[in-house]
Amino acid sequence: MLIDDISISVSAGKGGKGAVSFSDIKMSLGPTGGGGGRGGSVYLEAVADLGALRQFRSHKRFPAEDGRDGRSAFRDGHNGKDLILKVPRGTAATKISTGETYELTKLGEVIMVARGGRGGKGNFLYRSAHNTSPREFQPGLPGESIDLRLELKLIADIGLIGLPNIGKSSFLNEVTNAESRVANYAFTTLDPHLGTYHNLILADIPGLIEGASSGKGLGIKFLRHVERTTTLFHFVSAESTTPIADYKTVRKELKAYNPKLLKKKEYVIISKTDTIDKKQLKVMIAKFKPHSKNVIPISIYDPEAIEHIRTVLNKMSSQI
């Protein structure tokens, strides 16, 4: 099960306290207490694993290491070890107390969400001409403790959309390592199936139907996944007797749910082209030209068509 919304608590480490110490060596009398180490901070790092939020399902509290106390002979305490929590690329981290939100949009991106406490000064730093034997020291400061909501905003670079039973699952299986269920009935896919092509993530979004935006079927759930993609591959079956109407039906539901979805980059994928002749296909492509500049006919049984779509995917992959 894909975890896409979860809350956790993180605590940065406390700083170590400064030491009070004196040298008893005859020629080196004086304060020698070292400072405390800094507490470890808590960071989030964006990774490619979309299932990375599963680690937070049963474990909710994550503390970083405290800084060590200062020691004698000018020895400062060791800094606490930072804690780095890995989250999927596309995660939005919100500090619940303030509403402040950070989004991790690039692989390898790292952000600090809780700063470690500063270590305290040892008595060596309090020495002066008027205070040659100071006993002052500082305690370490506490680290930040934060309640975080982690929400996976982006589940895929490319969302495969369209009416039910139009070949999206077969396409995903052909070009990625996914294993989607394939069958000749509506709603084969009840949850998004994910596949990877190099560094691209493709999501087979369950088939949309008329009325999806008002909750018909599992429409709102399906449309929520569409919202969290960057590019749409809009599938229309070559077998359809009303391909433009099919296309408009899905676009209507996207607009009703969130008009911004219509602004996403879109490719119209005419699938199952092996079921019609070349003349019919040419006519269908021409019908779509007024609606989309990017029309790509494919069949999983046509190696040249699959190679062409791989070229498109390669170009997209190089731009990430």
Backbone bond lengths (Angstrom), bond angles and torsions (degrees), N, CA, C in turn:
res aa  C-N    CA-C-N  psi(-1)  N-CA   C-N-CA  omega(-1)  CA-C   N-CA-C  phi
1 M - - - 1.458 - - 1.520 109.44 -
2 L 1.327 115.89 134.44 1.456 120.59 -179.82 1.517 109.71 -82.00
3 I 1.339 117.01 119.22 1.464 122.14 175.01 1.521 107.51 -88.35
4 D 1.333 117.50 120.64 1.470 119.51 -176.64 1.520 113.39 -125.42
5 D 1.330 118.30 3.04 1.474 120.24 -179.54 1.523 107.64 -157.79
6 I 1.323 117.10 114.22 1.464 119.90 -175.34 1.530 109.28 -154.83
7 S 1.329 115.87 153.11 1.474 120.91 179.39 1.518 110.30 -116.31
8 I 1.333 115.90 141.44 1.457 121.98 179.01 1.525 109.38 -139.50
9 S 1.331 115.74 168.13 1.465 121.64 174.36 1.518 108.55 -119.19
10 V 1.330 116.47 133.29 1.461 120.88 177.94 1.527 108.77 -123.75
11 S 1.322 115.56 145.83 1.467 121.06 -179.40 1.519 109.39 -133.39
12 A 1.315 116.33 120.21 1.459 120.06 173.86 1.528 108.74 -73.60
13 G 1.319 115.95 158.33 1.459 120.84 -176.67 1.521 113.44 -74.21
14 K 1.307 115.14 152.64 1.456 121.81 175.78 1.526 109.60 -80.33
15 G 1.326 116.53 144.74 1.463 119.79 176.36 1.518 111.17 -72.46
16 G 1.324 116.97 146.87 1.461 121.21 177.49 1.524 111.71 -73.17
17 K 1.299 116.76 152.90 1.478 119.27 179.87 1.523 110.48 -82.57
18 G 1.333 115.37 154.05 1.463 120.45 176.45 1.519 111.27 -74.11
19 A 1.327 115.49 155.35 1.466 121.05 -177.75 1.536 110.92 -97.31
20 V 1.316 114.40 150.91 1.471 121.27 169.96 1.515 106.50 -111.64
21 S 1.326 115.59 114.61 1.461 120.03 -175.56 1.526 108.87 -152.10
22 F 1.336 116.20 151.59 1.475 121.84 179.83 1.517 109.48 -132.83
23 S 1.306 114.10 146.59 1.460 119.48 175.80 1.528 109.07 -82.48
24 D 1.315 116.16 139.09 1.467 119.78 176.25 1.531 110.86 -107.62
25 I 1.329 115.89 12.07 1.462 120.19 176.80 1.530 108.24 -78.63
26 K 1.295 116.85 129.55 1.464 122.63 -169.79 1.519 113.72 -51.72
27 M 1.310 118.20 -45.52 1.463 121.25 -175.37 1.526 112.33 -90.29
28 S 1.345 117.47 0.64 1.464 120.05 -177.10 1.521 111.46 -133.73
29 L 1.321 115.46 40.14 1.456 118.73 -179.81 1.520 110.15 -67.32
30 G 1.332 115.31 150.69 1.469 118.79 178.32 1.514 112.13 136.64
31 P 1.316 115.56 175.14 1.462 120.35 -177.37 1.526 112.13 -71.39
32 T 1.320 116.52 140.31 1.475 120.85 -179.55 1.529 112.63 -134.44
33 G 1.330 116.54 14.14 1.471 118.73 -176.64 1.518 112.79 -69.86
34 G 1.323 115.94 126.85 1.468 121.32 179.58 1.524 112.56 -84.15
35 G 1.314 115.64 166.34 1.465 121.36 -180.00 1.521 112.18 -83.87
36 G 1.318 115.69 158.38 1.461 120.66 176.38 1.515 111.87 -76.51
37 G 1.321 116.18 155.00 1.466 120.71 179.25 1.524 111.96 -79.82
38 R 1.303 115.00 155.17 1.461 120.41 177.60 1.524 110.05 -70.65
39 G 1.324 116.91 143.34 1.456 120.45 174.47 1.517 111.46 -71.29
40 G 1.311 117.41 149.44 1.470 121.27 178.67 1.521 111.80 -65.91
41 S 1.313 116.28 143.10 1.465 121.72 176.62 1.527 109.96 -95.57
42 V 1.325 116.42 164.83 1.461 121.62 179.17 1.526 108.74 -111.81
43 Y 1.330 115.69 129.24 1.455 122.35 -179.01 1.526 110.24 -123.47
44 L 1.316 115.53 155.71 1.458 122.84 168.93 1.519 108.26 -112.14
45 E 1.325 116.58 137.03 1.465 121.56 178.27 1.522 109.53 -124.20
46 A 1.337 116.92 131.29 1.461 122.03 -179.21 1.522 110.63 -81.01
47 V 1.331 116.21 127.28 1.466 122.16 179.03 1.529 109.22 -125.68
48 A 1.319 116.24 169.30 1.467 120.86 -176.66 1.523 112.44 -79.59
49 D 1.325 117.78 -17.59 1.463 121.79 -175.70 1.534 110.87 -71.07
50 L 1.337 117.15 108.54 1.464 120.47 -179.42 1.522 112.40 -68.64
51 G 1.329 116.86 -16.52 1.455 120.38 179.80 1.515 113.85 -93.35
52 A 1.330 117.22 11.82 1.463 120.42 -174.01 1.528 113.42 -63.81
53 L 1.332 118.60 -23.83 1.466 120.17 -179.71 1.530 112.40 -73.17
54 R 1.325 117.27 -10.33 1.472 119.67 178.82 1.511 112.13 -61.38
55 Q 1.327 117.22 -28.09 1.466 120.27 -178.15 1.521 112.22 -63.24
56 F 1.342 116.95 -19.29 1.460 121.08 -177.31 1.528 112.60 -96.20
57 R 1.320 116.51 3.78 1.464 119.75 -174.91 1.520 112.37 -66.09
58 S 1.311 117.54 -41.24 1.465 120.47 -177.85 1.525 112.76 -113.01
59 H 1.317 116.56 -17.23 1.462 121.04 -179.10 1.529 107.73 -111.75
60 K 1.332 117.37 115.80 1.460 120.88 -169.90 1.528 114.61 -109.62
61 R 1.325 118.58 -17.81 1.470 120.87 -174.74 1.530 109.98 -115.52
62 F 1.330 114.82 131.03 1.460 119.76 -174.38 1.527 110.30 -133.85
63 P 1.335 117.28 101.69 1.469 120.78 178.92 1.524 111.85 -96.00
64 A 1.320 115.76 141.77 1.465 120.60 170.22 1.525 108.58 -86.23
65 E 1.289 116.15 168.53 1.467 121.51 -175.24 1.532 111.01 -77.51
66 D 1.341 115.85 140.85 1.469 121.00 175.31 1.521 110.62 -72.38
67 G 1.332 115.67 153.26 1.464 120.09 172.06 1.524 110.15 -73.30
68 R 1.300 117.06 151.60 1.472 121.69 179.46 1.528 110.25 -83.86
69 D 1.314 115.32 152.12 1.464 120.56 178.09 1.528 110.86 -68.06
70 G 1.345 114.83 152.21 1.459 119.57 174.43 1.521 110.95 -66.29
71 R 1.326 115.71 161.43 1.471 120.62 -177.17 1.530 109.96 -130.23
72 S 1.288 114.77 179.54 1.467 120.24 179.88 1.528 110.62 -75.03
73 A 1.315 114.97 174.09 1.470 122.04 175.73 1.516 112.00 59.06
74 F 1.348 115.40 40.01 1.464 122.17 175.44 1.535 114.09 64.02
75 R 1.316 116.31 20.42 1.465 118.78 -176.87 1.542 110.11 -92.23
76 D 1.327 114.52 115.85 1.455 119.51 176.43 1.531 110.17 -76.46
77 G 1.309 115.82 150.69 1.461 119.77 176.00 1.522 111.48 -70.48
78 H 1.326 116.68 152.56 1.467 120.69 178.93 1.527 110.34 -70.38
79 N 1.326 115.09 145.31 1.460 119.54 174.02 1.527 110.47 -68.17
80 G 1.335 115.36 146.75 1.454 118.84 175.26 1.522 110.72 -68.75
81 K 1.319 116.99 150.06 1.463 121.88 -179.89 1.527 110.00 -73.57
82 D 1.324 115.69 130.99 1.465 119.79 176.40 1.524 110.32 -66.25
83 L 1.322 115.38 151.84 1.463 121.65 176.57 1.519 108.47 -109.82
84 I 1.342 116.04 123.79 1.464 121.13 179.40 1.522 108.62 -114.60
85 L 1.328 116.07 115.19 1.459 122.25 179.15 1.528 108.81 -99.83
86 K 1.307 116.28 128.22 1.465 120.85 -177.89 1.529 110.17 -90.43
87 V 1.326 114.86 130.67 1.464 121.39 179.97 1.527 108.45 -131.21
88 P 1.329 118.39 157.34 1.467 119.43 -179.13 1.529 112.01 -66.38
89 R 1.321 115.82 146.04 1.457 119.71 171.40 1.530 108.65 -56.91
90 G 1.333 116.05 135.35 1.460 120.10 -177.09 1.509 113.24 98.63
91 T 1.349 116.67 4.89 1.465 120.21 178.78 1.523 110.88 -81.02
92 A 1.335 115.27 137.17 1.470 121.62 172.03 1.520 107.04 -105.02
93 A 1.334 116.55 124.36 1.466 122.34 179.76 1.524 107.92 -106.87
94 T 1.321 116.54 119.57 1.468 121.62 -177.24 1.516 110.25 -115.35
95 K 1.340 116.42 127.37 1.455 120.77 173.21 1.526 107.66 -75.53
96 I 1.312 116.24 113.82 1.461 121.00 -171.50 1.528 111.83 -61.39
97 S 1.320 118.12 -35.49 1.462 120.92 -176.13 1.526 113.07 -70.62
98 T 1.336 117.06 -29.56 1.470 120.47 -175.28 1.522 114.07 -115.78
99 G 1.314 116.84 -18.74 1.456 120.37 -175.42 1.514 113.71 80.73
100 E 1.326 117.45 1.11 1.464 121.52 178.87 1.525 109.38 -66.94
101 T 1.333 115.96 131.48 1.463 120.93 -174.59 1.519 111.54 -123.45
102 Y 1.341 115.54 137.25 1.455 122.33 173.46 1.533 106.88 -118.03
103 E 1.333 116.56 141.75 1.464 119.96 176.54 1.522 109.31 -119.90
104 L 1.323 115.42 131.31 1.453 121.04 178.02 1.519 107.62 -101.70
105 T 1.314 116.49 105.95 1.457 121.33 -171.49 1.528 113.99 -106.97
106 K 1.336 117.36 -11.25 1.459 120.15 -176.59 1.520 110.24 -123.20
107 L 1.323 115.84 144.02 1.458 120.35 177.04 1.525 109.86 -60.14
108 G 1.325 115.79 134.47 1.450 120.74 178.88 1.509 114.51 84.53
109 E 1.336 117.67 -5.46 1.460 120.55 179.13 1.527 109.71 -65.58
110 V 1.329 116.20 137.76 1.469 121.88 -177.70 1.522 109.24 -127.61
111 I 1.327 116.59 132.80 1.465 120.29 175.56 1.529 109.21 -130.91
112 M 1.336 115.36 146.70 1.459 120.58 175.66 1.529 108.35 -88.26
113 V 1.329 115.78 130.95 1.467 119.18 178.34 1.521 112.37 -112.78
114 A 1.332 117.87 -17.07 1.467 121.22 177.18 1.526 108.20 -148.29
115 R 1.341 116.65 122.42 1.461 121.62 -176.04 1.524 110.68 -89.62
116 G 1.328 115.37 136.53 1.458 121.15 178.08 1.510 112.48 -68.54
117 G 1.347 116.34 150.78 1.462 121.20 179.93 1.523 112.10 -71.51
118 R 1.322 116.26 146.82 1.464 121.15 179.63 1.522 109.97 -74.53
119 G 1.317 116.08 142.71 1.463 120.48 176.45 1.521 111.83 -73.49
120 G 1.312 116.47 150.03 1.455 120.58 -178.97 1.530 112.89 -81.87
121 K 1.340 115.82 157.26 1.462 120.70 178.49 1.517 110.53 -76.98
122 G 1.338 114.50 142.49 1.455 120.08 171.64 1.529 110.45 -85.48
123 N 1.346 116.86 171.07 1.475 118.40 -174.39 1.521 113.42 -69.11
124 F 1.340 118.11 -15.35 1.460 120.03 177.88 1.539 110.64 -59.53
125 L 1.335 116.88 -36.48 1.459 120.70 -176.99 1.529 112.96 -78.92
126 Y 1.332 117.29 -3.81 1.465 120.49 178.36 1.533 112.16 -99.52
127 R 1.332 116.45 0.26 1.459 119.18 -177.19 1.519 109.96 -67.93
128 S 1.319 116.71 148.72 1.465 122.23 176.39 1.517 108.15 -159.39
129 A 1.323 116.09 174.21 1.468 119.76 179.43 1.520 111.10 -64.30
130 H 1.325 116.33 -27.23 1.465 120.07 -179.23 1.521 112.94 -96.82
131 N 1.323 116.14 -8.04 1.467 119.86 -179.14 1.517 107.91 -139.76
132 T 1.303 116.39 82.80 1.469 120.76 -174.45 1.530 112.55 -83.39
133 S 1.315 117.20 -14.78 1.467 119.93 180.00 1.539 109.95 -129.67
134 P 1.327 116.82 61.84 1.464 119.63 -175.68 1.527 111.65 -68.31
135 R 1.314 115.07 144.12 1.466 120.55 173.89 1.535 111.21 -114.45
136 E 1.319 114.14 7.47 1.460 118.13 178.26 1.539 110.48 -73.15
137 F 1.285 115.28 150.60 1.470 122.13 173.14 1.529 106.94 -157.17
138 Q 1.288 116.02 166.85 1.457 120.42 177.44 1.524 110.34 -113.51
139 P 1.325 116.73 139.26 1.469 118.38 169.90 1.527 108.89 -75.03
140 G 1.285 117.32 158.34 1.468 120.09 175.71 1.518 110.66 -71.57
141 L 1.326 115.85 149.95 1.458 120.47 178.35 1.528 110.24 -85.45
142 P 1.324 117.69 147.79 1.468 119.50 179.00 1.524 111.07 -69.94
143 G 1.320 116.05 151.47 1.459 120.32 174.04 1.518 110.58 -83.08
144 E 1.317 115.77 167.78 1.461 120.37 179.12 1.527 110.81 -73.34
145 S 1.314 115.97 140.89 1.460 122.15 172.83 1.524 107.28 -117.34
146 I 1.318 115.97 124.74 1.462 121.03 -172.00 1.527 110.17 -131.90
147 D 1.337 115.84 136.87 1.467 121.31 167.60 1.520 107.46 -93.96
148 L 1.323 116.15 126.47 1.462 121.77 -175.04 1.517 111.17 -118.73
149 R 1.318 115.20 140.80 1.457 120.82 166.99 1.520 107.53 -104.78
150 L 1.319 116.69 124.29 1.455 121.80 179.00 1.524 108.08 -107.77
151 E 1.325 115.73 118.26 1.460 120.40 -177.44 1.521 109.01 -125.90
152 L 1.330 115.09 124.21 1.454 120.23 179.74 1.520 108.88 -80.27
153 K 1.330 115.90 103.41 1.463 121.48 -177.30 1.525 111.58 -82.58
154 L 1.315 116.59 -36.09 1.462 121.54 -177.85 1.517 108.62 -112.42
155 I 1.325 117.43 114.69 1.457 117.92 176.73 1.521 111.22 -98.94
156 A 1.331 117.48 -16.83 1.463 118.77 -178.35 1.513 110.63 -159.04
157 D 1.328 115.08 154.41 1.455 120.37 173.39 1.526 109.77 -75.61
158 I 1.334 115.92 -36.07 1.463 121.10 -176.95 1.518 109.14 -127.73
159 G 1.327 116.17 126.40 1.455 121.43 174.90 1.515 109.91 -103.10
160 L 1.333 117.51 128.40 1.461 122.48 177.15 1.520 107.66 -92.84
161 I 1.329 117.38 114.25 1.456 120.92 -175.18 1.521 110.73 -124.14
162 G 1.332 115.68 168.30 1.452 121.59 178.39 1.514 109.69 147.33
163 L 1.327 115.87 -178.95 1.459 120.52 175.98 1.528 110.13 -68.56
164 P 1.331 118.27 165.80 1.469 119.69 178.02 1.528 112.39 -63.01
165 N 1.330 114.64 151.70 1.473 122.65 170.81 1.527 113.15 60.26
166 I 1.344 114.92 54.04 1.473 118.66 -179.61 1.524 112.65 -124.48
167 G 1.341 117.31 9.43 1.459 119.76 173.84 1.512 116.42 98.80
168 K 1.325 117.74 11.69 1.464 119.80 -178.47 1.533 111.07 -66.31
169 S 1.334 116.46 -44.74 1.467 120.18 -177.93 1.521 110.99 -63.89
170 S 1.336 116.08 -41.37 1.469 119.55 178.39 1.527 110.94 -62.61
171 F 1.321 116.21 -41.26 1.464 120.70 177.79 1.524 110.68 -61.74
172 L 1.334 116.63 -46.89 1.468 120.54 -178.78 1.521 110.45 -59.73
173 N 1.326 116.82 -43.50 1.459 120.63 179.09 1.525 111.60 -63.19
174 E 1.312 116.58 -34.63 1.458 121.01 -176.35 1.521 112.66 -71.33
175 V 1.332 117.65 -39.59 1.463 119.86 -172.75 1.528 113.68 -101.97
176 T 1.342 118.05 -8.64 1.464 120.24 179.78 1.519 109.12 -131.69
177 N 1.325 114.70 -172.83 1.458 119.94 178.81 1.523 112.58 -97.61
178 A 1.335 116.91 18.08 1.464 120.64 179.66 1.525 110.03 -73.91
179 E 1.319 115.71 162.21 1.457 121.50 175.98 1.527 108.52 -133.01
180 S 1.329 115.84 69.38 1.457 120.75 179.43 1.516 110.21 -75.34
181 R 1.337 115.03 150.22 1.448 120.27 174.42 1.522 108.89 -69.42
182 V 1.320 116.53 137.14 1.455 120.89 179.62 1.522 108.11 -126.00
183 A 1.339 117.56 123.37 1.460 121.64 178.58 1.517 108.74 -158.46
184 N 1.344 115.94 159.92 1.452 121.07 -174.40 1.526 111.26 -92.65
185 Y 1.353 115.66 59.70 1.458 119.50 173.00 1.516 108.62 -153.18
186 A 1.328 115.38 159.48 1.469 119.72 -176.19 1.513 111.42 -65.93
187 F 1.338 115.90 150.97 1.462 123.29 175.57 1.524 112.91 60.71
188 T 1.329 115.78 38.65 1.464 119.20 170.32 1.523 109.49 -55.03
189 T 1.336 115.60 -41.43 1.458 121.73 -178.90 1.524 109.10 -98.69
190 L 1.321 116.94 118.75 1.463 120.92 179.50 1.516 112.05 -103.08
191 D 1.299 117.53 -12.22 1.465 123.84 173.44 1.511 106.97 -140.61
192 P 1.330 118.47 156.76 1.464 119.48 179.91 1.529 110.91 -60.95
193 H 1.321 115.86 133.56 1.459 120.73 170.88 1.515 107.64 -100.81
194 L 1.307 115.92 136.89 1.462 120.85 -173.83 1.518 110.79 -112.78
195 G 1.311 115.57 142.41 1.452 121.40 174.12 1.509 109.20 -139.19
196 T 1.313 116.78 158.20 1.463 120.52 179.66 1.520 110.38 -118.60
197 Y 1.315 115.30 140.08 1.457 122.76 173.80 1.520 106.00 -128.90
198 H 1.334 116.08 104.76 1.464 121.47 -169.77 1.535 108.26 53.72
199 N 1.339 118.25 -119.24 1.468 118.76 -179.65 1.531 112.56 -100.51
200 L 1.338 116.90 12.13 1.462 121.28 175.97 1.525 110.22 -91.76
201 I 1.324 115.65 143.13 1.456 120.92 173.44 1.521 107.61 -111.78
202 L 1.339 115.98 126.22 1.456 122.07 179.06 1.519 108.98 -111.18
203 A 1.329 116.31 136.37 1.460 121.20 179.60 1.517 109.96 -120.14
204 D 1.320 116.16 123.15 1.451 121.88 173.76 1.524 107.07 -83.04
205 I 1.347 116.49 99.43 1.461 121.52 -178.30 1.533 108.48 -78.57
206 P 1.323 118.54 132.46 1.467 120.15 179.43 1.522 111.72 -51.68
207 G 1.336 116.05 146.77 1.453 121.80 -174.65 1.516 113.45 -56.40
208 L 1.323 115.43 132.23 1.465 121.33 178.43 1.525 109.83 -87.75
209 I 1.320 115.91 148.99 1.446 120.84 178.63 1.520 109.77 -129.77
210 E 1.315 116.82 164.39 1.455 120.42 177.30 1.529 109.26 -62.70
211 G 1.329 115.62 130.31 1.464 120.37 -176.87 1.515 113.25 95.49
212 A 1.341 117.47 1.30 1.474 120.62 -178.06 1.519 111.61 -59.10
213 S 1.342 117.03 -39.47 1.464 120.59 -176.35 1.521 112.93 -67.23
214 S 1.334 117.34 -18.57 1.467 120.75 177.05 1.515 111.55 -100.00
215 G 1.344 116.07 9.93 1.452 120.31 174.00 1.511 115.05 98.72
216 K 1.326 118.16 4.03 1.459 119.94 179.27 1.515 110.18 -65.52
217 G 1.333 115.77 139.13 1.458 119.95 -174.60 1.519 109.32 64.11
218 L 1.311 116.78 -131.42 1.470 121.70 174.08 1.522 109.37 -111.55
219 G 1.343 114.90 35.28 1.456 120.74 -168.91 1.502 116.86 -56.67
220 I 1.342 118.03 -48.11 1.468 119.71 -176.56 1.519 110.20 -62.83
221 K 1.328 116.40 -41.18 1.470 120.17 178.21 1.524 110.02 -61.36
222 F 1.344 116.85 -42.98 1.454 120.50 -178.92 1.527 111.02 -64.97
223 L 1.340 115.68 -45.23 1.461 120.16 -177.38 1.522 111.94 -66.29
224 R 1.318 117.21 -30.14 1.468 120.39 177.26 1.523 110.38 -61.43
225 H 1.338 116.47 -37.86 1.464 119.65 178.43 1.521 111.30 -69.45
226 V 1.342 117.42 -36.37 1.462 120.67 177.50 1.521 110.14 -60.96
227 E 1.334 115.80 -38.54 1.460 121.94 -178.35 1.521 111.34 -60.30
228 R 1.324 117.10 -26.87 1.458 121.12 -173.04 1.533 112.23 -102.96
229 T 1.325 116.29 34.69 1.462 121.89 172.25 1.526 107.93 -123.53
230 T 1.319 116.34 165.21 1.468 119.41 -178.83 1.524 112.66 -102.46
231 T 1.331 117.40 -32.87 1.461 122.55 -179.43 1.523 108.66 -131.53
232 L 1.335 116.14 145.20 1.466 120.75 -179.33 1.521 110.50 -113.04
233 F 1.321 116.19 131.82 1.458 122.93 166.70 1.526 105.39 -102.44
234 H 1.337 116.24 104.13 1.457 121.68 -175.52 1.529 108.85 -92.09
235 F 1.315 116.27 107.79 1.459 121.92 -175.86 1.524 110.78 -86.48
236 V 1.333 115.28 134.68 1.463 123.13 171.88 1.529 106.90 -132.10
237 S 1.304 117.21 129.62 1.456 120.45 -175.84 1.520 111.68 -77.61
238 A 1.328 115.76 135.76 1.462 120.85 175.16 1.521 111.50 -65.92
239 E 1.321 117.02 -18.01 1.462 121.31 178.75 1.521 112.54 -75.52
240 S 1.342 117.20 -17.67 1.463 121.26 -175.34 1.524 111.52 -67.95
241 T 1.335 115.29 140.20 1.461 120.44 174.85 1.529 111.35 -86.93
242 T 1.340 116.13 -9.15 1.479 121.08 179.59 1.527 109.87 -133.67
243 P 1.314 118.98 61.06 1.473 121.05 -173.57 1.529 113.63 -62.68
244 I 1.328 118.28 -39.91 1.463 120.43 -179.64 1.524 109.95 -68.22
245 A 1.326 117.36 -39.67 1.461 120.80 177.47 1.527 110.39 -64.38
246 D 1.331 117.51 -39.26 1.466 121.16 177.39 1.532 110.14 -60.64
247 Y 1.327 115.00 -46.03 1.469 121.25 179.44 1.522 110.66 -59.97
248 K 1.346 116.01 -46.01 1.462 120.21 -177.98 1.526 112.12 -68.01
249 T 1.320 116.83 -31.66 1.472 120.40 178.25 1.514 110.95 -60.56
250 V 1.324 115.74 -47.03 1.465 120.04 -179.22 1.528 110.66 -68.25
251 R 1.331 116.46 -42.37 1.469 119.89 178.95 1.531 111.03 -62.18
252 K 1.314 117.28 -36.08 1.464 121.37 178.48 1.525 110.88 -62.95
253 E 1.326 116.33 -41.29 1.463 120.19 179.83 1.532 111.05 -69.65
254 L 1.318 117.32 -36.79 1.467 120.70 176.02 1.519 110.17 -61.44
255 K 1.322 116.56 -45.95 1.461 121.05 -178.68 1.527 111.43 -64.53
256 A 1.325 116.98 -41.27 1.463 120.61 -178.61 1.526 111.15 -65.82
257 Y 1.336 116.14 -33.88 1.464 119.62 -179.67 1.519 111.27 -77.15
258 N 1.334 116.32 -47.69 1.464 121.47 -179.65 1.531 108.29 -162.28
259 P 1.326 118.27 107.18 1.475 120.98 -177.36 1.523 113.95 -54.82
260 K 1.324 117.07 -24.28 1.464 120.10 -179.91 1.532 111.82 -64.75
261 L 1.328 116.97 -21.90 1.461 119.75 179.70 1.523 111.74 -63.60
262 L 1.328 116.41 -28.03 1.462 119.80 -179.54 1.528 111.97 -72.97
263 K 1.336 116.71 -12.67 1.458 120.66 -179.63 1.531 112.54 -90.32
264 K 1.329 116.14 -7.38 1.463 118.71 177.39 1.530 109.85 -67.23
265 K 1.310 115.93 149.16 1.465 119.26 176.02 1.519 108.49 -63.81
266 E 1.339 116.00 135.51 1.460 120.39 -173.75 1.523 111.16 -133.25
267 Y 1.312 115.28 139.02 1.460 122.65 169.37 1.526 107.40 -115.73
268 V 1.318 117.01 132.25 1.463 120.36 173.28 1.531 107.76 -89.55
269 I 1.311 115.58 119.61 1.464 121.45 -179.02 1.523 108.17 -107.12
270 I 1.326 116.54 110.86 1.466 120.08 175.54 1.520 107.04 -85.90
271 S 1.320 115.83 108.55 1.466 121.19 -173.95 1.532 111.82 -95.26
272 K 1.318 114.87 166.74 1.471 122.64 176.75 1.529 111.94 58.96
273 T 1.332 115.38 38.81 1.473 118.77 -176.88 1.526 112.40 -68.61
274 D 1.334 117.85 -11.35 1.464 120.45 176.77 1.530 112.03 -71.19
275 T 1.345 116.28 -9.54 1.469 119.82 -177.28 1.529 112.94 -90.53
276 I 1.338 118.15 -5.68 1.470 120.91 178.39 1.521 109.42 -131.44
277 D 1.334 116.61 163.56 1.469 119.18 -179.87 1.526 110.53 -84.87
278 K 1.307 116.36 169.65 1.465 121.82 -173.90 1.527 112.34 -62.79
279 K 1.331 117.02 -34.74 1.462 119.87 -179.97 1.525 110.89 -66.11
280 Q 1.329 116.57 -44.53 1.465 120.95 177.94 1.524 111.28 -62.66
281 L 1.339 115.83 -39.92 1.465 120.52 179.69 1.521 110.63 -63.99
282 K 1.336 116.37 -41.85 1.458 120.66 -180.00 1.530 110.50 -61.33
283 V 1.311 117.10 -40.00 1.461 121.35 178.94 1.532 110.33 -66.08
284 M 1.329 116.13 -41.79 1.468 120.28 -178.91 1.528 110.78 -65.05
285 I 1.327 117.44 -42.51 1.468 120.95 178.18 1.519 110.05 -60.62
286 A 1.325 116.89 -42.49 1.461 121.31 -179.71 1.529 111.19 -62.22
287 K 1.323 116.71 -36.09 1.473 120.53 179.38 1.530 111.61 -65.25
288 F 1.336 115.96 -30.65 1.463 119.48 -177.20 1.532 113.04 -85.08
289 K 1.303 117.95 -17.81 1.461 120.52 -175.82 1.530 113.72 -55.43
290 P 1.355 119.64 -38.53 1.469 118.54 177.90 1.530 113.63 -68.22
291 H 1.333 116.48 -16.73 1.464 120.72 -175.84 1.528 112.68 -100.18
292 S 1.327 117.45 -24.71 1.464 120.00 -176.92 1.521 110.49 -155.00
293 K 1.334 115.54 138.20 1.462 120.44 176.59 1.524 111.60 -79.35
294 N 1.340 115.79 -19.79 1.462 120.31 -175.23 1.523 109.75 -111.56
295 V 1.326 116.87 92.26 1.462 122.19 179.19 1.520 108.27 -116.83
296 I 1.318 116.35 122.36 1.470 120.82 -176.35 1.522 109.47 -127.27
297 P 1.338 118.13 116.54 1.461 120.36 175.26 1.534 110.34 -84.55
298 I 1.326 116.49 137.84 1.467 118.82 179.20 1.520 111.05 -142.93
299 S 1.305 113.52 156.98 1.460 122.60 166.86 1.510 106.11 -144.99
300 I 1.323 116.97 137.39 1.475 118.65 179.56 1.523 111.24 -68.38
301 Y 1.338 116.23 -10.36 1.471 120.50 178.52 1.525 112.03 -97.27
302 D 1.325 116.26 4.73 1.466 121.50 -179.13 1.526 109.25 -114.22
303 P 1.337 118.05 101.49 1.472 120.71 -177.15 1.526 113.13 -58.25
304 E 1.342 117.80 -36.51 1.457 119.74 -179.67 1.532 111.32 -66.11
305 A 1.320 116.76 -39.28 1.463 120.36 178.75 1.522 110.94 -65.83
306 I 1.333 116.18 -41.80 1.468 120.09 178.73 1.515 110.45 -65.77
307 E 1.328 116.87 -37.93 1.462 120.29 178.70 1.528 110.14 -65.44
308 H 1.322 116.77 -37.15 1.469 120.09 178.19 1.530 110.75 -64.03
309 I 1.323 117.21 -44.34 1.467 119.15 -179.81 1.518 110.61 -67.87
310 R 1.321 117.67 -31.44 1.469 120.20 175.44 1.534 110.15 -65.21
311 T 1.323 117.60 -36.32 1.466 120.93 177.04 1.517 110.42 -62.30
312 V 1.325 116.88 -41.23 1.472 121.38 176.50 1.518 110.15 -62.75
313 L 1.329 116.34 -45.15 1.464 120.30 -179.73 1.528 111.25 -65.04
314 N 1.329 116.77 -38.65 1.471 120.17 178.77 1.524 110.87 -61.02
315 K 1.319 116.42 -41.09 1.470 120.50 179.20 1.528 110.42 -64.19
316 M 1.314 115.84 -43.41 1.466 119.69 178.51 1.533 110.94 -64.03
317 S 1.324 115.40 -40.09 1.469 119.72 -179.21 1.520 111.94 -62.94
318 S 1.336 115.87 -37.18 1.479 119.65 -177.79 1.520 112.37 -71.16
319 Q 1.335 116.66 -15.22 1.465 120.67 -177.30 1.516 113.21 -94.33
320 I 1.318 116.85 -2.59 1.471 120.20 179.58 1.527 110.64 -85.48
